[in-house]
């Protein structure tokens, strides 16, 4: 019964997302954080997407926690989106034990200050 309730809840959430989602304008900036695991290591890739030539500033925070201990690494800089519509702003490889948790937050704004983006991912 619990699995059925979880499945129903997921289906309702997905249905609400699909029915209330709005079309993305081609001029919007967005971001993506890709996390992949291999041989006990986590690879983090942070991307900003938009139109070729879009530029601005970004900030990324990588937070690892284990029990009461927290480590935060941050980086900030400029981005410029290439003709493919993407800009890789950060890549990192780190070891993560089964007791540790990882959270990544990427945010930024275009050079005119008119468009912003924010995304998070965690393991």
ZADO-1210 file (C-alpha; in nm, 4 decimals, padded with zeros to 6 digits):
<atoms>
<atom x="00.0000" y="00.0000" z="00.0000" code="UNK" pos="1"/>
<atom x="00.2840" y="00.2392" z="00.0878" code="UNK" pos="2"/>
<atom x="00.4473" y="00.1826" z="-00.2546" code="UNK" pos="3"/>
<atom x="00.1142" y="00.2454" z="-00.4277" code="UNK" pos="4"/>
<atom x="00.0686" y="00.5732" z="-00.2354" code="UNK" pos="5"/>
<atom x="00.4227" y="00.6802" z="-00.3280" code="UNK" pos="6"/>
<atom x="00.3641" y="00.5913" z="-00.6931" code="UNK" pos="7"/>
<atom x="00.0330" y="00.7791" z="-00.6941" code="UNK" pos="8"/>
<atom x="00.1948" y="01.0815" z="-00.5314" code="UNK" pos="9"/>
<atom x="00.4734" y="01.0770" z="-00.7900" code="UNK" pos="10"/>
<atom x="00.2223" y="01.0484" z="-01.0745" code="UNK" pos="11"/>
<atom x="00.0193" y="01.3392" z="-00.9359" code="UNK" pos="12"/>
<atom x="00.3327" y="01.5521" z="-00.8969" code="UNK" pos="13"/>
<atom x="00.4428" y="01.4699" z="-01.2507" code="UNK" pos="14"/>
<atom x="00.0956" y="01.5430" z="-01.3823" code="UNK" pos="15"/>
<atom x="00.0858" y="01.8793" z="-01.2041" code="UNK" pos="16"/>
<atom x="00.4312" y="01.9654" z="-01.3383" code="UNK" pos="17"/>
<atom x="00.3356" y="01.8763" z="-01.6923" code="UNK" pos="18"/>
<atom x="00.0060" y="02.0626" z="-01.6832" code="UNK" pos="19"/>
<atom x="00.1378" y="02.3790" z="-01.5186" code="UNK" pos="20"/>
<atom x="00.4788" y="02.3989" z="-01.6849" code="UNK" pos="21"/>
<atom x="00.5245" y="02.6987" z="-01.9075" code="UNK" pos="22"/>
<atom x="00.7036" y="02.7110" z="-02.2384" code="UNK" pos="23"/>
<atom x="01.0605" y="02.8304" z="-02.2074" code="UNK" pos="24"/>
<atom x="01.1536" y="03.1332" z="-02.4097" code="UNK" pos="25"/>
<atom x="01.4589" y="03.0964" z="-02.6297" code="UNK" pos="26"/>
<atom x="01.6067" y="03.3995" z="-02.4540" code="UNK" pos="27"/>
<atom x="01.5950" y="03.2394" z="-02.1071" code="UNK" pos="28"/>
<atom x="01.9074" y="03.1418" z="-01.9199" code="UNK" pos="29"/>
<atom x="01.9044" y="02.8099" z="-01.7391" code="UNK" pos="30"/>
<atom x="02.1473" y="02.5806" z="-01.5657" code="UNK" pos="31"/>
<atom x="02.2172" y="02.2143" z="-01.5195" code="UNK" pos="32"/>
<atom x="02.4190" y="02.0206" z="-01.2629" code="UNK" pos="33"/>
<atom x="02.5205" y="01.6716" z="-01.3702" code="UNK" pos="34"/>
<atom x="02.6405" y="01.4281" z="-01.1024" code="UNK" pos="35"/>
<atom x="02.7896" y="01.0934" z="-01.2000" code="UNK" pos="36"/>
<atom x="02.9586" y="00.8249" z="-00.9940" code="UNK" pos="37"/>
<atom x="03.2494" y="00.6005" z="-01.0897" code="UNK" pos="38"/>
<atom x="03.4917" y="00.3984" z="-00.8757" code="UNK" pos="39"/>
<atom x="03.3894" y="00.5730" z="-00.5526" code="UNK" pos="40"/>
<atom x="03.4295" y="00.9197" z="-00.7014" code="UNK" pos="41"/>
<atom x="03.1606" y="01.1754" z="-00.7854" code="UNK" pos="42"/>
<atom x="03.2035" y="01.3910" z="-01.0959" code="UNK" pos="43"/>
<atom x="03.0278" y="01.7283" z="-01.0865" code="UNK" pos="44"/>
<atom x="02.9664" y="01.9194" z="-01.4092" code="UNK" pos="45"/>
<atom x="02.7927" y="02.2575" z="-01.3920" code="UNK" pos="46"/>
<atom x="02.6526" y="02.4145" z="-01.7097" code="UNK" pos="47"/>
<atom x="02.4783" y="02.7365" z="-01.8029" code="UNK" pos="48"/>
<atom x="02.2506" y="02.7184" z="-02.1082" code="UNK" pos="49"/>
<atom x="02.1018" y="02.9888" z="-02.3272" code="UNK" pos="50"/>
<atom x="02.1641" y="03.1603" z="-02.6581" code="UNK" pos="51"/>
<atom x="02.5096" y="03.1738" z="-02.8112" code="UNK" pos="52"/>
<atom x="02.6828" y="03.4920" z="-02.7011" code="UNK" pos="53"/>
<atom x="02.4893" y="03.5283" z="-02.3726" code="UNK" pos="54"/>
<atom x="02.7290" y="03.6214" z="-02.0924" code="UNK" pos="55"/>
<atom x="02.7220" y="03.6979" z="-01.7221" code="UNK" pos="56"/>
<atom x="02.8395" y="03.5899" z="-01.3786" code="UNK" pos="57"/>
<atom x="02.7865" y="03.2632" z="-01.1901" code="UNK" pos="58"/>
<atom x="02.8404" y="03.1320" z="-00.8386" code="UNK" pos="59"/>
<atom x="02.8637" y="02.7641" z="-00.7390" code="UNK" pos="60"/>
<atom x="02.8608" y="02.6130" z="-00.3900" code="UNK" pos="61"/>
<atom x="02.9588" y="02.2505" z="-00.3285" code="UNK" pos="62"/>
<atom x="02.8634" y="02.1327" z="00.0196" code="UNK" pos="63"/>
<atom x="02.9563" y="01.7963" z="00.1720" code="UNK" pos="64"/>
<atom x="02.8228" y="01.6882" z="00.5094" code="UNK" pos="65"/>
<atom x="02.9056" y="01.3954" z="00.7323" code="UNK" pos="66"/>
<atom x="02.7331" y="01.3883" z="01.0685" code="UNK" pos="67"/>
<atom x="02.7859" y="01.7295" z="01.2293" code="UNK" pos="68"/>
<atom x="03.0735" y="01.8233" z="00.9961" code="UNK" pos="69"/>
<atom x="03.0209" y="02.0392" z="00.6873" code="UNK" pos="70"/>
<atom x="03.2700" y="02.1449" z="00.4200" code="UNK" pos="71"/>
<atom x="03.1812" y="02.4143" z="00.1652" code="UNK" pos="72"/>
<atom x="03.3730" y="02.4952" z="-00.1496" code="UNK" pos="73"/>
<atom x="03.2684" y="02.7933" z="-00.3571" code="UNK" pos="74"/>
<atom x="03.3703" y="02.9387" z="-00.6890" code="UNK" pos="75"/>
<atom x="03.2519" y="03.2362" z="-00.8878" code="UNK" pos="76"/>
<atom x="03.3383" y="03.3766" z="-01.2241" code="UNK" pos="77"/>
<atom x="03.2180" y="03.4857" z="-01.5635" code="UNK" pos="78"/>
<atom x="03.0520" y="03.2736" z="-01.8305" code="UNK" pos="79"/>
<atom x="02.9926" y="03.3131" z="-02.2017" code="UNK" pos="80"/>
<atom x="02.7641" y="03.0719" z="-02.3820" code="UNK" pos="81"/>
<atom x="02.9044" y="02.9321" z="-02.7061" code="UNK" pos="82"/>
<atom x="02.7251" y="02.8552" z="-03.0321" code="UNK" pos="83"/>
<atom x="02.6072" y="02.5186" z="-02.8943" code="UNK" pos="84"/>
<atom x="02.4004" y="02.7059" z="-02.6328" code="UNK" pos="85"/>
<atom x="02.6130" y="02.5829" z="-02.3405" code="UNK" pos="86"/>
<atom x="02.8932" y="02.6962" z="-02.1168" code="UNK" pos="87"/>
<atom x="03.0648" y="02.4552" z="-01.8757" code="UNK" pos="88"/>
<atom x="03.1420" y="02.6750" z="-01.5754" code="UNK" pos="89"/>
<atom x="03.2758" y="02.4141" z="-01.3333" code="UNK" pos="90"/>
<atom x="03.3923" y="02.0548" z="-01.3244" code="UNK" pos="91"/>
<atom x="03.5055" y="01.8788" z="-01.0118" code="UNK" pos="92"/>
<atom x="03.5899" y="01.5256" z="-00.9045" code="UNK" pos="93"/>
<atom x="03.5689" y="01.4296" z="-00.5382" code="UNK" pos="94"/>
<atom x="03.5605" y="01.1223" z="-00.3188" code="UNK" pos="95"/>
<atom x="03.2396" y="01.0706" z="-00.1230" code="UNK" pos="96"/>
<atom x="03.1917" y="00.8009" z="00.1389" code="UNK" pos="97"/>
<atom x="02.8563" y="00.6338" z="00.1945" code="UNK" pos="98"/>
<atom x="02.8146" y="00.8404" z="00.5155" code="UNK" pos="99"/>
<atom x="02.8631" y="01.1727" z="00.3380" code="UNK" pos="100"/>
<atom x="02.6016" y="01.3797" z="00.1586" code="UNK" pos="101"/>
<atom x="02.6635" y="01.6162" z="-00.1301" code="UNK" pos="102"/>
<atom x="02.4693" y="01.9267" z="-00.2303" code="UNK" pos="103"/>
<atom x="02.5540" y="02.1525" z="-00.5251" code="UNK" pos="104"/>
<atom x="02.3959" y="02.4921" z="-00.5955" code="UNK" pos="105"/>
<atom x="02.4597" y="02.6971" z="-00.9097" code="UNK" pos="106"/>
<atom x="02.3191" y="03.0463" z="-00.9633" code="UNK" pos="107"/>
<atom x="02.3939" y="03.3506" z="-01.1710" code="UNK" pos="108"/>
<atom x="02.2780" y="03.6510" z="-01.3676" code="UNK" pos="109"/>
<atom x="02.3345" y="03.7829" z="-01.7180" code="UNK" pos="110"/>
<atom x="02.5512" y="04.0868" z="-01.7787" code="UNK" pos="111"/>
<atom x="02.2491" y="04.3169" z="-01.8167" code="UNK" pos="112"/>
<atom x="02.1100" y="04.2077" z="-01.4787" code="UNK" pos="113"/>
<atom x="01.7755" y="04.1196" z="-01.6404" code="UNK" pos="114"/>
<atom x="01.7857" y="03.7373" z="-01.6434" code="UNK" pos="115"/>
<atom x="01.8907" y="03.5024" z="-01.3665" code="UNK" pos="116"/>
<atom x="01.9099" y="03.1276" z="-01.3099" code="UNK" pos="117"/>
<atom x="01.9421" y="02.8873" z="-01.0188" code="UNK" pos="118"/>
<atom x="01.9558" y="02.5096" z="-00.9853" code="UNK" pos="119"/>
<atom x="02.0500" y="02.2545" z="-00.7214" code="UNK" pos="120"/>
<atom x="02.1338" y="01.8868" z="-00.7097" code="UNK" pos="121"/>
<atom x="02.2160" y="01.6523" z="-00.4239" code="UNK" pos="122"/>
<atom x="02.3169" y="01.2957" z="-00.3488" code="UNK" pos="123"/>
</atoms>
